[in-house]
C-alpha cells in the first residue's frame, strides 16, 4: 500500500476521534515528534489557507486536502479569525458566501443559507465532532454563543451533508475545531470588553490549558472554561403594532462554556458543557412589558477509539451522550413557561478499507436513541404534552447505514456514497451522492449531485400532523483557478430544490405552534470567492447571489409583489476582509459587508393583504487592530470598532409570522487582551 494513502486515514481519525489523534497516527508509536504550537504557526510561510498542510474529512468519509474536498468548502484558520476580530460565529459567517441571518420567535437569531431559512434542522453546527443542534426543534442559536479565542479552525460545507451527518445537515455544515489536546503544553487566558453607545456590549473571560505528558508518550489532557455576558444590541425595536422597546438591558446573551478531555494514544474522552442564557423584549409578534428568559443548557460527552486489524483496514467506534434543555423558561407563572429535557444516546462504528491503491471503501452504522420528557406540568405557558393524547414522555430510535467509495484515477476522482436511515416514527430516508473532481494544471473543477433531507425533531413530531422528512436535491458546479499557491479565484453555481418542506406557523389567537409539510421551495444562484496572500498580509473578496427558482408555492416564504426574493433574505451579499501587516507584530484588519435589500412581511390583514416593509441595501464596516508579543512573548492586545458607520442594521423574520425586523450589530468598541504561556516557545532563541 502506497504511503500517499496514509494522510487520508489519518484525517479520518481527525474527525472521528478528535484532533489529537491526527498527530498520534502520523507519528511513530513510541516517540511522537513535538507538535507545533497551534497559536504560533507562521501562517505567512504556508500557501493560501495552509491548504498544503491541512487535511479534512468535513465533506467526505475519505480524507483530502481542503482544496480537493468533494464539496464546496470554505475554511478559516484561527489566525484569520483572530486577525479579523470576529466576536462570534455571526461575524465569521458574514464573511462566508451564502450565509445571512433571520430573527425568529422570542428574539432568537439563526442562519439562512442561499436564500433559504435554515434555523431549524437545515444547517448543522458541529464542535469537535459533537453535534450542537438541540434535539427538540433542531435549532442552533447565534450571537455571542462560542468563545472564539478557543477556535483553531472553522470549515464550512456550503452544500448538503446528509450522506455524512444525517438529517440536520440538509443545506450546510459548520464544523468548528477548538484547541483541544492538539499542540504542546500551554496555558491561555483571554479577556474581552465591548462598549455600546448606551451600555456594555459584551464582556468575558476565557481560560484554557493543556498538558502533554512526556513521561507517558501518547497521554495528554486539556481543559477550558469561558464565562461571558452580552447583549443583542442597544437600539430601539418597533413591532408592527407601533409599540417600541429599548433592546439595551433587555436582550442578554450570556454564555458559559466548559470543555475537558483526556487522550491516551487512540483512546479519547472529551466533554462539553454549555449554558446559553438569553432574554428578549419581543415575543412572537409584539413588544413585551418585561423581558422573557430562554435558557439553552446542554452537556455532551464522547468516547472514541481506533483499531487496526491489518495494514489496510481500520475500525473507529464512537459513543456519544447528549443531555439538553433548550428554550427553558422555568418560571411557571410566565406565559412562556417551557421546561422539557431531551437525552440522546448514540453509537457509531465506521470501517475503512483501502482495497486498492486507488480505491478506498468506507461503511458503517449509526444508531441513536432520543428520549424527551416534561420536567414540569403540561398545558402551562408554552408547555404542551408530546401529542394530543397527553403523553408526557416519548422515545424514538433511529438506525442508519452508510457507504462511500473514493476512487482516484487519471480521468477524474470519483466519490459515490449513500445513506439510509429508518426512524421509528416517520419511517425511512435514502440519500445518494455523486461527485466528480478533475484538475487541469492550475484549474480544478467539481461537479456535484446530492440528495439530502431534514428529519423532524421531537417537537416537530408532537406539534405536527403526520410530519415527515423534507427532501432536497442539489446540483453544484465549482471551478477554481490558482495563480500560484497564494492567489486563487473560485466560482460556483448551484440549484437547490426542497420538496415537502416542514413549515412552522403560529396561531396568535389560539396560542398554538403548528408544523406541517407544504409545497416546494427552490433556490438558484452563483457564488464567487477570491483570495490573495503575501508578505504584506492577505485579502478575501466574496459575492453571493441567490433567488427563488422553479416552483416556490409556500406562501409563508413569498414576498407579495417581489417574486424574485425570499422573505427576510437578501438576493445579493458581498464581503471584503483584509489583514495588512503594518509591522511584523502589528496588523490592521478591515472588514466590509454589503447586504442587499431584504423584505419583512407581516401577517395578512382582514382583506388577506400582507404588508411588506423593505429594508434597504446596507454596509457594515468593521476595523480591528491586533498587536502581538507586546512587551513580552505571548501577550496580545486587540482593539476594534464594529459597525463603524453606525448603520441601523436590522434582520427580518424569514417567513410572514408577524415578527417585525430586529436591530442587530449595533456600533461597538471592543478591546481584547490575550496571554499565551508556551514553555516550548519560551525556550526558543
Rosetta blueprint (number, residue, H / E / L):
1 X L
2 X L
3 X H
4 X H
5 X H
6 X H
7 X H
8 X H
9 X H
10 X H
11 X H
12 X H
13 X H
14 X H
15 X H
16 X H
17 X H
18 X L
19 X H
20 X H
21 X H
22 X H
23 X H
24 X H
25 X H
26 X H
27 X L
28 X L
29 X L
30 X L
31 X L
32 X L
33 X L
34 X L
35 X L
36 X L
37 X L
38 X H
39 X H
40 X H
41 X L
42 X L
43 X H
44 X H
45 X H
46 X L
47 X L
48 X H
49 X H
50 X H
51 X L
52 X L
53 X L
54 X L
55 X E
56 X E
57 X L
58 X L
59 X L
60 X L
61 X L
62 X L
63 X L
64 X E
65 X E
66 X H
67 X H
68 X H
69 X L
70 X L
71 X L
72 X L
73 X E
74 X E
75 X E
76 X E
77 X E
78 X H
79 X H
80 X H
81 X H
82 X H
83 X H
84 X H
85 X L
86 X L
87 X L
88 X L
89 X H
90 X H
91 X H
92 X H
93 X H
94 X H
95 X L
96 X L
97 X L
98 X L
99 X E
100 X E
101 X E
102 X E
103 X E
104 X L
105 X H
106 X H
107 X H
108 X L
109 X E
110 X E
111 X E
112 X E
113 X E
114 X L
115 X L
116 X E
117 X E
118 X L
119 X L
120 X E
121 X L
122 X L
123 X E
124 X E
125 X E
126 X E
127 X E
128 X L
129 X L
130 X E
131 X E
132 X L
133 X L
134 X L
135 X L
136 X L
137 X L
138 X L
139 X E
140 X L
141 X L
142 X L
143 X L
144 X L
145 X L
146 X L
147 X L
148 X H
149 X H
150 X H
151 X E
152 X E
153 X E
154 X E
155 X E
156 X E
157 X E
158 X L
159 X L
160 X L
161 X L
162 X H
163 X H
164 X H
165 X H
166 X L
167 X L
168 X L
169 X L
170 X L
171 X L
172 X E
173 X E
174 X E
175 X E
176 X E
177 X E
178 X E
179 X L
180 X L
181 X L
182 X L
183 X L
184 X L
185 X L
186 X E
187 X E
188 X E
189 X E
190 X E
191 X E
192 X E
193 X E
194 X E
195 X E
196 X L
197 X L
198 X L
199 X L
200 X E
201 X E
202 X E
203 X E
204 X E
205 X E
206 X E
207 X E
208 X E
209 X E
210 X E
211 X E
212 X E
213 X L
214 X L
215 X L
216 X L
217 X L
218 X L
219 X E
220 X E
221 X E
222 X E
223 X E
224 X E
225 X E
226 X E
227 X E
228 X E
229 X E
230 X E
231 X E
232 X L
233 X L
234 X L
235 X L
236 X E
237 X E
238 X E
239 X L
240 X L
241 X L
242 X L
243 X L
244 X E
245 X E
246 X E
247 X L
248 X L
249 X L
250 X L
251 X L
252 X E
253 X E
254 X E
255 X E
256 X E
257 X E
258 X E
259 X E
260 X E
261 X E
262 X E
263 X E
264 X E
265 X L
266 X L
267 X E
268 X E
269 X E
270 X E
271 X E
272 X E
273 X E
274 X E
275 X E
276 X E
277 X E
278 X E
279 X E
280 X E
281 X E
282 X E
283 X L
284 X L
285 X L
286 X L
287 X E
288 X E
289 X E
290 X E
291 X E
292 X E
293 X E
294 X E
295 X E
296 X E
297 X E
298 X E
299 X E
300 X E
301 X E
302 X E
303 X E
304 X E
305 X L
306 X L
307 X E
308 X E
309 X E
310 X E
311 X L
312 X L
313 X E
314 X E
315 X E
316 X E
317 X E
318 X E
319 X E
320 X E
321 X E
322 X E
323 X E
324 X E
325 X E
326 X E
327 X E
328 X E
329 X E
330 X L
331 X L
332 X L
333 X L
334 X L
335 X L
336 X L
337 X L
338 X E
339 X L
340 X E
341 X E
342 X E
343 X E
344 X E
345 X E
346 X E
347 X E
348 X E
349 X E
350 X E
351 X E
352 X E
353 X E
354 X E
355 X E
356 X E
357 X L
358 X L
359 X E
360 X E
361 X E
362 X E
363 X E
364 X E
365 X E
366 X E
367 X E
368 X E
369 X E
370 X E
371 X E
372 X E
373 X E
374 X E
375 X L
376 X L
377 X L
378 X L
379 X L
380 X E
381 X L
382 X L
383 X E
384 X L
385 X L
386 X L
387 X L
388 X L
389 X L
390 X L
391 X L
392 X L
393 X E
394 X E
395 X E
396 X E
397 X E
398 X E
399 X E
400 X E
401 X E
402 X E
403 X E
404 X E
405 X E
406 X E
407 X E
408 X L
409 X L
410 X L
411 X L
412 X L
413 X E
414 X E
415 X E
416 X E
417 X E
418 X E
419 X E
420 X E
421 X E
422 X E
423 X E
424 X L
425 X L
426 X L
427 X E
428 X E
429 X E
430 X E
431 X E
432 X E
433 X E
434 X E
435 X E
436 X E
437 X E
438 X E
439 X E
440 X E
441 X L
442 X L
443 X E
444 X E
445 X E
446 X E
447 X E
448 X E
449 X E
450 X E
451 X E
452 X E
453 X E
454 X E
455 X L
456 X L
457 X L
458 X H
459 X H
460 X H
461 X H
462 X H
463 X H
464 X E
465 X L
466 X L
467 X L
468 X L
469 X L
470 X E
471 X E
472 X E
473 X E
474 X E
475 X E
476 X E
477 X E
478 X E
479 X E
480 X E
481 X E
482 X E
483 X L
484 X L
485 X L
486 X L
487 X E
488 X E
489 X E
490 X E
491 X E
492 X E
493 X E
494 X E
495 X E
496 X E
497 X E
498 X E
499 X E
500 X L
501 X L
502 X E
503 X E
504 X E
505 X E
506 X E
507 X E
508 X L
509 X L
510 X L
511 X L
512 X E
513 X E
514 X E
515 X E
516 X E
517 X E
518 X L
519 X L
520 X E
521 X E
522 X E
523 X E
524 X E
525 X E
526 X E
527 X E
528 X E
529 X E
530 X E
531 X E
532 X E
533 X E
534 X E
535 X L
536 X L
537 X E
538 X E
539 X E
540 X E
541 X E
542 X E
543 X E
544 X E
545 X E
546 X E
547 X E
548 X E
549 X L
550 X L
551 X L
552 X L
553 X L
554 X L
555 X H
556 X H
557 X H
558 X E
559 X E
560 X L
561 X L
562 X E
563 X E
564 X E
565 X E
566 X E
567 X L
568 X L
569 X L
570 X L
571 X L
572 X E
573 X E
574 X E
575 X E
576 X E
577 X E
578 X E
579 X E
580 X E
581 X E
582 X E
583 X E
584 X L
585 X L
586 X E
587 X E
588 X E
589 X E
590 X E
591 X E
592 X E
593 X E
594 X E
595 X E
596 X L
597 X L
598 X E
599 X E
600 X E
601 X E
602 X E
603 X E
604 X E
605 X L
606 X L
607 X L
608 X L
609 X L
610 X E
611 X E
612 X E
613 X E
614 X E
615 X E
616 X L
617 X L
618 X E
619 X E
620 X E
621 X E
622 X E
623 X E
624 X E
625 X E
626 X E
627 X E
628 X L
629 X L
630 X L
631 X L
632 X L
633 X L
634 X L
635 X E
636 X E
637 X E
638 X E
639 X E
640 X E
641 X E
642 X E
643 X L
644 X L
645 X L
646 X L
647 X L
648 X L
649 X L
650 X E
651 X E
652 X L
653 X L
654 X L
655 X L
656 X L
657 X L
658 X L
659 X L
660 X L
661 X L
662 X E
663 X E
664 X L
665 X L
666 X L
667 X L
668 X E
669 X E
670 X E
671 X E
672 X E
673 X E
674 X E
675 X E
676 X E
677 X E
678 X L
679 X H
680 X H
681 X H
682 X H
683 X L
684 X L
685 X L
